[in-house]
Amino acid sequence: MNRIQPTKIEALERAVKGDVLRPGEPAYDEARKIWNAMIDKRPALIVRCATTEDAVRGVEFARENGLLLAIRGGGHNIAGLALCDEGLVIDLSRMKGVKVDARARRASVEGGARLADVDAATQAHGLATPLGINSTTGVAGLTLGGGFGWLTRKHGLTVDNLESAGVVTAAGEVVRASATENPDLFWAIRGGGGNFGVVTRFEFRLHPLGPGVLSGLIVYPISEARSVLREYRELAAKAPEDLTVWAILRHAPPLPFLPKETHGKGIVALAVFYAGEPKKGEPLVEPLRKFGEPLGEHVGAQPYVAWQQAFDPLLAPGARNYWKSHNFTRLEDGLFDAVIGAAEKLPSPHCEIFLGALGGVASAPAPDATAYSERDAQFVINVHSRWEKPADDGRCVGWARSFFEAAAPFASGGVYVNFLSADEGDRVRAAYGRNYDRLVRVKRSVDPDNLFRVNQNIRP
Ligand SMILES: Cc1cc2nc3c(=O)[nH]c(=O)nc-3n(C[C@H](O)[C@H](O)[C@H](O)COP(=O)(O)OP(=O)(O)OC[C@H]3O[C@@H](n4cnc5c(N)ncnc54)[C@H](O)[C@@H]3O)c2cc1C
């Protein structure tokens, strides 16, 4: 920091419409907080952009002054890749605008928008695009890694619904990437993360949905987990694209529809979502109630935006978090043993293991159609270790790692790049498979000096 002349920083301040924050300023500490409280990085400068031109100024400043450069979208990345120590952060969190063209079924979304911003704006027109399951997640990071959630089996990954993007390159140029303009760049940003530039605008395809969607939870005791998971596997194999069911093993939160005496006890919860007309979904949901003796359930038609926020209270920012994740093409009995074994030893009341369902339309494109290559993954399992006190770090991280080892023999070898923790840079190739070499070629052409390297890095 000392090596940047104050006059240069003052010139940057004058050049941007947003703010430039430095250590010691009142807003600085708030601006360096991100979702995962384990991350405590101190950038030299945070450029809180108001416009795409501000992002251009930030890129130029970092390049000209030899500064490490990070990009912050929603700040949810588990590995803390929204921030860097000592360098410059291009913070897009103020650029949250969403414009919907309902007739064309398109949304234009600024690079700092959260999922909730897009869901609210699109649902105002009875439309939606596939995003994730926690409404405070950033659209940018989620999309650039692939993006999956409740609509993915029906409409594909978030990247499969990306029509175009506005990208600030390492050279400081603003370019449009689409199937016809800069097609290599467009291919690379659909899964390749923040390696290729600052995306300040995304254009998504939208689909009619809701506003009421059949969704909710059916909850079983952990003692029934083995048979519930086996039934779940059967059901998932036959499920139509409209139906998505995830299984979550954790301690029961104090949900009003669960008997009080079960709160804090081990459960397996089935999170159910039907993307079609709610009445048509009811017969498909019915068998899920017969996997055993449920402790309780809360399933019905509710606004899509409410369902998109249903998990927010369990995923609030400010806790310490560590994740380990595998992809699976099938669920084997041995895997269920590993899942249940770990669920019986949850090291904190906030830890969970979730089995997320992919497949459906998300499996249709060829693995090389986009940089995201994991088209054969039918399930992703994320072990989400979450706790409050630094003194518990070792215990909680250790639990996640030992489940990861136990599950490895049953996994596909692939992984979702957005679920990689800070110590997993060696798994980046596994996230891209055969697409890795093409990603390197695109990286060499648009960012040969690796200016954009605070990410799951593709080295030029
Ligand atoms: C509670 C929680 C729930 C989640 N649920 C889902 C889910 O359901 N589905 C799913 O697919 N993923 C999910 N994720 C993972 C999520 O996709 C990643 O954490 C993603 O990185 C978040 O994006 P962000 O913009 O919030 O992240 P940030 O931390 O801001 O950024 C993440 C990475 O993307 C880069 N980046 C961010 N913005 C830009 C930009 N505008 N231009 C270029 N690069 C940029 C950053 O440099 C960084 O490398 C979840 C994460 C959390 C914490």
The ligand as a Tripos MOL2 file, in Angstrom:
@<TRIPOS>MOLECULE
LIG
   53    58     1     0     0
SMALL
NO_CHARGES

@<TRIPOS>ATOM
      1 C1        -25.2830  -19.9980    1.5480 C.3       1 LIG1
      2 C2        -24.8760  -20.3270    0.1530 C.ar      1 LIG1
      3 C3        -25.7520  -20.9980   -0.6760 C.ar      1 LIG1
      4 C4        -25.3770  -21.3130   -1.9840 C.ar      1 LIG1
      5 N1        -26.2590  -21.9650   -2.7870 N.ar      1 LIG1
      6 C5        -25.9300  -22.2110   -4.0730 C.ar      1 LIG1
      7 C6        -26.8610  -22.8060   -4.9600 C.ar      1 LIG1
      8 O1        -27.9820  -23.1130   -4.5870 O.2       1 LIG1
      9 N2        -26.4810  -23.0130   -6.2350 N.ar      1 LIG1
     10 C7        -25.2490  -22.6690   -6.7020 C.ar      1 LIG1
     11 O2        -24.9920  -22.8720   -7.8800 O.2       1 LIG1
     12 N3        -24.3410  -22.1280   -5.8770 N.ar      1 LIG1
     13 C8        -24.6550  -21.8840   -4.5850 C.ar      1 LIG1
     14 N4        -23.7380  -21.3200   -3.7530 N.ar      1 LIG1
     15 C9        -22.3720  -21.1350   -4.2150 C.3       1 LIG1
     16 C10       -22.2350  -19.8360   -4.9590 C.3       1 LIG1
     17 O3        -22.5710  -20.0430   -6.3030 O.3       1 LIG1
     18 C11       -20.7950  -19.3400   -4.8670 C.3       1 LIG1
     19 O4        -20.4920  -19.0900   -3.5110 O.3       1 LIG1
     20 C12       -20.5510  -18.0860   -5.6870 C.3       1 LIG1
     21 O5        -19.1590  -17.8680   -5.7600 O.3       1 LIG1
     22 C13       -21.2470  -16.8870   -5.0850 C.3       1 LIG1
     23 O6        -21.1900  -15.7800   -5.9150 O.3       1 LIG1
     24 P1        -21.0030  -14.3390   -5.2700 P.3       1 LIG1
     25 O7        -21.0920  -13.3480   -6.3840 O.co2     1 LIG1
     26 O8        -21.8910  -14.1780   -4.1110 O.co2     1 LIG1
     27 O9        -19.5300  -14.5070   -4.7530 O.3       1 LIG1
     28 P2        -18.2560  -13.6010   -4.5400 P.3       1 LIG1
     29 O10       -17.6430  -14.1370   -3.2980 O.co2     1 LIG1
     30 O11       -18.5430  -12.1590   -4.6130 O.co2     1 LIG1
     31 O12       -17.3820  -14.0020   -5.8050 O.3       1 LIG1
     32 C14       -17.0700  -15.3370   -6.0930 C.3       1 LIG1
     33 C15       -16.0840  -15.4630   -7.2290 C.3       1 LIG1
     34 O13       -16.6650  -14.9550   -8.4180 O.3       1 LIG1
     35 C16       -15.9160  -13.8620   -8.9130 C.3       1 LIG1
     36 N5        -16.8400  -12.8010   -9.2810 N.ar      1 LIG1
     37 C17       -17.8490  -12.3050   -8.5130 C.ar      1 LIG1
     38 N6        -18.5040  -11.3580   -9.1810 N.ar      1 LIG1
     39 C18       -17.9030  -11.2490  -10.3840 C.ar      1 LIG1
     40 C19       -18.1340  -10.4590  -11.5310 C.ar      1 LIG1
     41 N7        -19.1230   -9.5850  -11.5660 N.pl3     1 LIG1
     42 N8        -17.3180  -10.5900  -12.5950 N.ar      1 LIG1
     43 C20       -16.3170  -11.4830  -12.5710 C.ar      1 LIG1
     44 N9        -16.0540  -12.2840  -11.5220 N.ar      1 LIG1
     45 C21       -16.8390  -12.1510  -10.4460 C.ar      1 LIG1
     46 C22       -15.0260  -13.4250   -7.7800 C.3       1 LIG1
     47 O14       -13.8380  -12.8960   -8.2380 O.3       1 LIG1
     48 C23       -14.7930  -14.6950   -7.0360 C.3       1 LIG1
     49 O15       -13.7390  -15.4080   -7.6190 O.3       1 LIG1
     50 C24       -24.0990  -20.9660   -2.4550 C.ar      1 LIG1
     51 C25       -23.2230  -20.2820   -1.6130 C.ar      1 LIG1
     52 C26       -23.5950  -19.9600   -0.3230 C.ar      1 LIG1
     53 C27       -22.6410  -19.2890    0.5860 C.3       1 LIG1
@<TRIPOS>BOND
     1     1     2 1
     2     2     3 ar
     3     2    52 ar
     4     3     4 ar
     5     4     5 ar
     6     4    50 ar
     7     5     6 ar
     8     6     7 ar
     9     6    13 1
    10     7     8 2
    11     7     9 ar
    12     9    10 ar
    13    10    11 2
    14    10    12 ar
    15    12    13 ar
    16    13    14 ar
    17    14    15 1
    18    14    50 ar
    19    15    16 1
    20    16    17 1
    21    16    18 1
    22    18    19 1
    23    18    20 1
    24    20    21 1
    25    20    22 1
    26    22    23 1
    27    23    24 1
    28    24    25 2
    29    24    26 1
    30    24    27 1
    31    27    28 1
    32    28    29 2
    33    28    30 1
    34    28    31 1
    35    31    32 1
    36    32    33 1
    37    33    34 1
    38    33    48 1
    39    34    35 1
    40    35    36 1
    41    35    46 1
    42    36    37 ar
    43    36    45 ar
    44    37    38 ar
    45    38    39 ar
    46    39    40 ar
    47    39    45 ar
    48    40    41 1
    49    40    42 ar
    50    42    43 ar
    51    43    44 ar
    52    44    45 ar
    53    46    47 1
    54    46    48 1
    55    48    49 1
    56    50    51 ar
    57    51    52 ar
    58    52    53 1
@<TRIPOS>SUBSTRUCTURE
     1 LIG1         1 GROUP 0 **** ****
